[in-house]
Amino acid sequence: MAKEAVFTMKLEPELRDAFMAAAKHEDRPASQIVREFMRDFVNQDREYVAWLQRKVDAARADIAAGRVYSDEEVRAHMDKLIADLENKSREAAE
């Protein structure tokens, strides 16, 4: 693909330096990585992005409405689910 355009952008020097170091560590030109980022962004599945945004919006609405669980509640619930599945698996094996 012929390079016909130049893209200039402003960013924090720290971000630029970190990006350049990461690109060097990968032994790849920074411009190649930026082009890949751009292609990925342009080609991303818009339907998936819209679905994901709806999920994020719903989660934020739940938080705003107080429909949240503590870490302890989630862990206890998952522990119970796992124990139930392990019991069913043992029963099925017997």
N, C-alpha and C positions, 0 to 999 in steps of 0.2 A: 504494500500500500504506500503510495507516494505521500510524503509529508508536505502538505500544502498550506498548513496553518500553524500559527504559533499561539499558544495559550499562556497567558501570564496571570498569575494570581498573587495575592498578598496573604501571608500567613506568619504566624509567630516564628521567630528565629529558632526557638527551642524545638518546635514541631518539625520544621524543615531539617534541622540537624539530626534529630532522632530518625526521621524518615530516611534521610540520606545514609545514615549509619546502618539502618535495617536493610536497605537495598544493597548496600555494599556487602553486608554480612551474607546476603542471599546470592551475591555475585551476579546481580541483575541491574541493568540501567534503571534509574528512577523513572525516566520517561516511559519505559515499557510498563512498569507497574502502574503508573498513573493512567496510561491508555487502557490497561486491563480493568482498572477501577471504573473508568468511564464507560467502557463497553458493558461491563456487568450492570452498571446503574441503568443504562439505556435499555438493556435487554431484560431487565428483571421482570418477573411475572407480575404484572399490574394487578391481576385478580388476587394473587396471593398477598400482595402488599395491602390491598383493600381489606381482605379477610383479616389479616393481622392487625390492621388499624382498628377494625371493629372489635376484636378481642381486647385490645389495649383500652379502648374507650369503655367497654363493658366492665373491665377490671377497675378502671378509675372510678366509674359510677358506683360499683360495689364498695370501694374504699370510702368514697364520699358519703355513702348511705350507712356506713358502719358495718357492712357485711364483710367482716374480716375475721381471720383466725390467728391466734398466736402461734408461735413456733412450737410451743409445747403441745397445743391442741392438734396441730398438723402431724407432729411426730407420733403422738398417741394414736391418732386415727390410722396412720400408715402402719404402725406396729401391729395394730389389731387386724388390719387387712392382710398383712403378710402372715401373721399367725394363723388366720382363718384359711388362707391358701395352703399353707404348709400342712395344716390338719387335713384338709380335703385331699391333698396329694398323698399323705400317709394312708388315709382311709381307702383311697382308690387302689393303692399298692397292696393292701392286705387282702 
